[in-house]
Amino acid sequence: MGCEMESDQPEDLDVVLTSMWPEDMNEAGRQFNVERPGVDQDMLEEVTINKEPKIVDFQRLMELTNYSDKGNGQLVKLVKNWEFKQANVVRLLREELDQLSKQQQEVELKKLEILEEHRFEKDGYGGDKRPISILDENLRYLYQDAPKRRKDVVSQGKIVAIDAEYDSVVYWKQRAMHLEKLLEASLQREQVLVEKLQESIENLERQSTPVEELSQVLKRADNFLHFVLQNAPVVIGHQDKDMRYRFIFNHFPSLGEQDIIGKTDVEIFTGAGVKESQDFKREVLERGLPAKREITFETELFGSKTFLIYVEPVFSKAGETIGVNYMGMEVTDQVRKREKMAKLREEFAVQKAKETELNKTIHITEETMRAKQMLATMSHEIRSPLSGVVSMTEILATTNLDKEQRQLLKVMLSSGDLVLQLINDILDLSKVESGVMKLEATKFRPREVVKHVLQTAAASLQKLLTLEGHVAEDVPIEVIGDVLRIRQILTNLISNAIKFTHQGKVGINLYVVPELSDMNEQGSEKKSQVQSTDSANTNGNGHANNSTCPEESELKNRSCDQNGDQMDQDKESGTKAEERVVWIRCDVYDTGIGIPEHAMSNLFKKYMQVGADTARKYGGTGLGLAICKQLVELMGGYLTVSSVEHHGSTFTFVLPYKVSSASDTDETDELSDTDHQDVLGDDDDLNSGMFLFQPRTLGTLFSSQLNGRIPKLLPNSYGNNCNGLLEDCPLPFSNIASNEGVSEEGSDSTAGAMETTSSMLEIQHAGSDNLKEQEQDRSHFIAQEIASECSSTNRTTVEKDETKQHKILLVEDNKINIMVAKSMMKQLGYAIDVVSNGAEAVRAVQRSAYHLILMDVYMPVMDGLQATRLIRSFEETGSWEEAVKAGIEMEAASHQSCSTSQVEETRKRVPIIAMTANTVSESADECYANGMDSFVSKPITLQTLRQCLQSYLV
Amino acid sequence: MLGLSVEQLRADMNRLLAILFHQGVLDEQFLQLQQLQDESSPNFVSEVVTIYFHESEKLLRNLRALLVDKELSDYKKMGIHLNQLMGSSSSIGAQRLRNVCAAFRAASELNNRPGCLRALELLEYEYCYLKNKLHEFFQIEQQRMLAAAVRYPAPQQHRNNPQG
């Protein structure tokens, strides 16, 4: 808009413009328009015609212009500008006037000169000059413009050169002509000046009034604004201090003037954001400072839109705010994009975080796996040499040592055992965790397990605690499960309970529960159980042994002494028992220190104990419970704990067991008939399943025979075994029926004794010596002495019974292996038959009945797997057809000569245990698939052999 | 004085055993064997080991014969021999022999003749080593037994003892 003026008064432009524009827009406006004023003008015309989107309260605008500070300033500036312009014009005119008057004077002077020169010729030529002077006189006030130019044109000082002689006619003629020319030129000039004058006059006339000029300026500004704002998505408005619209410019008007002017936002719109914008405007009004804000509107009028709103306060001349200018721009799309971007960025960040997290997790998992693997490997690697150390120590213990050396050795042994136990625990744990551990399904009697565990615990008991066990009547006599693992869990829990209990009792409570029973019954059950055990105190020991004594079993030339006794109890529960699953719950309770609430959560974690002080006080690795829990869960049950600090804890595990099928019970029925007379009253004991080990009772009971009933610091196995054995000692001589379950523990005890082999050179002396020693000083017992004594007594009495009771067949082709196995069996107290391949094994089984077969898998002629299949097929069908088919010559005669009972017995499923060189699980699966019951990995050790015999020759 | 020599011999034995264990020549299975030795079979270990060496020597001879026959190496038969050897080795706790056997068997399963030959050489070496060491061991043990046996009897036998 200022551009048109540029040509005339460029220096004025800025002055005018600054008043017209908000400061910050000045630059942009200029840039935009400086170049082509003409074109702009055209466009502006157009704009003015086409669009009239603004709605103005003119009166208010007038008022604004009059009263507001800004309007006032603007007016003042406009007026100043006009005044300045006028002043400038006046100055110019004055300058010109001065010049003209100067020229006038010069011309006058010239004229005077000329007149002086031509005084005498006044007559003839005076008439020529006259009009000029008049004209001069007249023009004198009018010739103002361009006096300078004229000065150049007028050649005043030029002396006219005339060739003719002075004062001659020619001369005067020439002179006259010359002057005439000058006159002509003068006239011409006069003409020009007149024109100029005319023009000036017109110009003067055209010169507008200040108001006109101002309105023109305003109009230009207006046009420019229109041009700029033509398509801008902006809303510009002014609101008074009541927030009523006084002016609004909106490119997309959707409301008429009457709808807006004089109303507030709230009155016009409804919906979200309206109130906020109004409040915002009001805030600006109050604070008197311009501000920007983004407001999202959600109105019915134009839907959901986001506006960037700029609001500035308008001040009156007195400096009070009288309203606000507001400018809004729709930024919905931008906001949306921005939000989208933000969201994307956020998602990206989240994803990235997740990724890193995942990577970390993967890394950790890998690390953990590797660490576990390493731990397992390490443990294994450590175990081998460690067992070497322990074994060597044991050997060393058999040599002649003095008391102090023995003491030291004892410490060595117990430390070694502890480390071995720890390593075994770690191995177990990593086995369970890596899923390598396989469970075995074997038949076992829960009552016996409970009894054994309690006996074992009682044997190694070093405190005055009552150990009790109670098996409910509804618990089946025989169930199927992994007895070794269950025993491990029970032993672990019991030893834990004993460890943390200083007085009172520790007990096991076994009963059938419906699947996933609630915990509430436990309390009442326990109470009744406690009462019943109390009442049973007096004959508690009677309960504990429910098997026959060795004499009795010796009398019977049958090998199934205990089997018989216990199986006849199957009649009650067993006949009912189909192939079904029972859930048996086992509570291991104590009256110990309990577990504080806060420690419950850590209880089953690895290497965790209740507290640092606990660990210090009680020792232990903190692995036991973790293993128990994992084992229980592996078997499909669950392990829970409830505890009251200082009053005791109860560990409860519930496991599913299969109950033996009905066919088994039929068989046992027949068998048990013969045994029934031998075991009077045992029925009740077994079914009530009550076991009680009271410290005092035990003491008196055994003091008659041996004072050292409670050995100190003995590993469990020794104690347990000796428990039975020490009692056995006098039996052969006194012929008194034992109160303890001797025959059953017989195998255990032998095994236990054998574990600590020694060259028994001095046993005969030591035996009697030891007895005296024990009586003198109980606490000086050590494992070795007891063990050696056990084995010595063992040899004389129990062992012989056992060998008669159990027939074991070893199928093995390797001479060395045979030798070793034979020797081990001898130590364990069994005589064995040996055959060297599968075919011979089948023939041997045909000849006589065995209670256990140890079968090598890879053998010449016929391997162990095939032999097992053949034996199993015989057991199922009763005929050797399969074997004959396989090309084995059968001894028909011997088969027929068998008595009926023998046939029955033979056809009972013989436990077959594979001996395999590779311990890999696949081959184990193969063994199971072929009908084997278990497997031991070669080379066999006393330990594994004993475990195996224990679980199959009970 | 004699008691001292018994102790000395016992220490020697233990040291020797410890070395063999440390070298991995033997493992704890050997201790199992020792555990099986009692008054009813006082020479159990040496008996078993003697039989073992006897058997192994036969097996090694057979293996060499099988391998020398370049054309018709009967790898299957070799495998049976090796299984046998491996079984007895692991039974007496000859760990290193057992491991070599395992490697040998792996090579024989792949019909890898050079591998087999190498393994056989190693096997023979290990066999000799074990034999020498165990021989030494049993010799010491015998001395120890003798020394232990003369502990209580008459003093005149003391003098004879060290030479025995």
Chai-1 contact restraints between the chains, C-beta under 6 A:
chainA,res_idxA,chainB,res_idxB,connection_type,confidence,min_distance_angstrom,max_distance_angstrom,comment,restraint_id
A,S384,B,E28,contact,1.0,0.0,6.0,A-B,restraint_1
A,S387,B,E28,contact,1.0,0.0,6.0,A-B,restraint_2
A,G388,B,F21,contact,1.0,0.0,6.0,A-B,restraint_3
A,G388,B,E28,contact,1.0,0.0,6.0,A-B,restraint_4
A,S391,B,L31,contact,1.0,0.0,6.0,A-B,restraint_5
A,T757,B,Q35,contact,1.0,0.0,6.0,A-B,restraint_6
A,M760,B,D38,contact,1.0,0.0,6.0,A-B,restraint_7
A,M760,B,E39,contact,1.0,0.0,6.0,A-B,restraint_8
A,N814,B,G87,contact,1.0,0.0,6.0,A-B,restraint_9
A,N814,B,S88,contact,1.0,0.0,6.0,A-B,restraint_10
A,K815,B,I51,contact,1.0,0.0,6.0,A-B,restraint_11
A,K815,B,E55,contact,1.0,0.0,6.0,A-B,restraint_12
A,I816,B,Y52,contact,1.0,0.0,6.0,A-B,restraint_13
A,I816,B,S88,contact,1.0,0.0,6.0,A-B,restraint_14
A,I816,B,S91,contact,1.0,0.0,6.0,A-B,restraint_15
A,N817,B,G87,contact,1.0,0.0,6.0,A-B,restraint_16
A,N817,B,S91,contact,1.0,0.0,6.0,A-B,restraint_17
A,M819,B,V48,contact,1.0,0.0,6.0,A-B,restraint_18
A,V820,B,S91,contact,1.0,0.0,6.0,A-B,restraint_19
A,S823,B,L36,contact,1.0,0.0,6.0,A-B,restraint_20
A,S823,B,F44,contact,1.0,0.0,6.0,A-B,restraint_21
A,M824,B,L36,contact,1.0,0.0,6.0,A-B,restraint_22
A,Q827,B,L36,contact,1.0,0.0,6.0,A-B,restraint_23
A,K938,B,S90,contact,1.0,0.0,6.0,A-B,restraint_24
A,P939,B,Q29,contact,1.0,0.0,6.0,A-B,restraint_25
A,P939,B,S90,contact,1.0,0.0,6.0,A-B,restraint_26
A,P939,B,S91,contact,1.0,0.0,6.0,A-B,restraint_27
A,T941,B,Q32,contact,1.0,0.0,6.0,A-B,restraint_28
